């Protein structure tokens, strides 16, 4: 695994601050070498004094990073970059793909699962979405793409927080969390985030899915709908209900077509039933399911079943054994468009052994 180059997909609506962040990556003295793939150089506006040399569509920076443009095929661009890598002396530590103007990051992410050559040399690390604290509510109201970018992310950078009040930020975060209960939200000004909060997150690493927090679907403390720790995970029916009230109380009438649905079950599951249900679900509704992750307690199996899906592409494997004193329970999150929560819950619970 270690010799594969990690790839971060960076999304965000126009004006969210991606250019600022990419410029920092390309020009600051952070001691790492990154390859940044952008749609168009023009948008980035790199200071020419920092460009060491240009070779075809690749610009080399004086901090060792390179920047190139996708004209046509992402697979071809990645292959071209990988040719610069020499055994024993990598030309760069990671690749960042910026997706301005591309609607759903799904197809970009899928490239790193589908193409065998790309898959052999690179590993999709995460999708990070930048959102503009001041304007994101309007963007989410009028743009399907903006909602998809948030829903798809492994981490959300809430940028330009200096331009919004604390009340506005709390309302924005509540809505982002409803669209995507899995992604931690990091606040930032002028896209000034530590790069380790954008890169190296392991969002697509099955081993790291063990971190799915039992409280992943919980609003923060003090907000309506927060479930106390002792019955965290049990109160999932009540949780969705409260959350809508909390949302409505802020006078935000718009119901998003995308939402995160979290399911949990205390009794062990029948492994064959669950796998068949998940396969069928992704086959029928995969276009509408942007991301899914889960940890399942399979009856008669000491190890936990961990899975994740991007649209119809499913990865799953048995991971490390449950601890002796660990609470064994199944939990999963589905993030998608027009999902029927009652139907999903029924299907999930019907897999009980």
GIQUIFEN-V387107 format. One record per backbone hydrogen bond with DSSP energy under -1.0 kcal/mol. NH is the residue of the N-H (numbers start at 1). CO is the residue of the C=O. Records with the same first field share a line. If there is no record, write none. Layout:
NH=CO + CO
//
This chain:
4=1
5=121
7=123
8=95
9=126
10=97
11=128
16=13
21=17
22=18
23=19
24=20
25=21
26=22
27=23
28=24
30=28
35=94
36=66
37=96
38=68
44=41
45=41
50=47
51=48
52=60
55=58
58=55
59=67
60=53
61=65
62=50
64=61
66=34
67=59
68=36
70=38
77=73
78=74
79=75
80=76
81=77
82=78
83=79
84=81
85=82
86=89
89=86
93=33
94=33
95=6
96=35
97=8
98=37
99=10
102=99
109=105
110=106
111=107
112=109
113=110
114=110
115=111
119=115
120=116
121=117
122=118
123=5
125=7
126=7
128=9
129=155
130=11
131=157
133=159
136=132
139=135
140=136
141=137
142=138
143=139
147=143
148=144
149=145
150=146
151=147
152=148
154=127
155=127
156=184
157=129
158=186
159=131 + 157
161=188
163=160
164=161
169=165
170=166
171=167
172=168
173=169
174=170
175=171
176=172
177=173
178=174
179=175
180=176
186=156
188=158
192=189
193=191
197=194
198=195
199=195
203=125
204=125
205=202
208=205
209=206
211=208
212=209
216=213
218=215
223=220
226=223
231=228
232=229
234=231
235=231
239=235
240=236
241=237
242=238
243=239
244=240
245=241
246=242
247=243
248=244
249=245
250=247
251=248
252=247
259=336
260=178
261=334
263=332
265=330
269=297
270=351
274=270
275=271
276=272
277=273
278=274
279=275
280=276
281=277
282=278
283=279
284=280
285=281
286=282
288=285
289=285
290=335
291=335
292=309
293=333
294=307
295=331
296=305
299=269
301=298
304=320
305=296
306=317
307=294
308=315
309=292
310=313
313=310
315=308
317=306
319=304
322=302
330=265
331=295
332=263
333=293
334=261
335=291
336=259
337=288
338=257
344=340
345=341
346=342
347=343
348=344
349=345
350=346
351=348
352=349
353=268
//
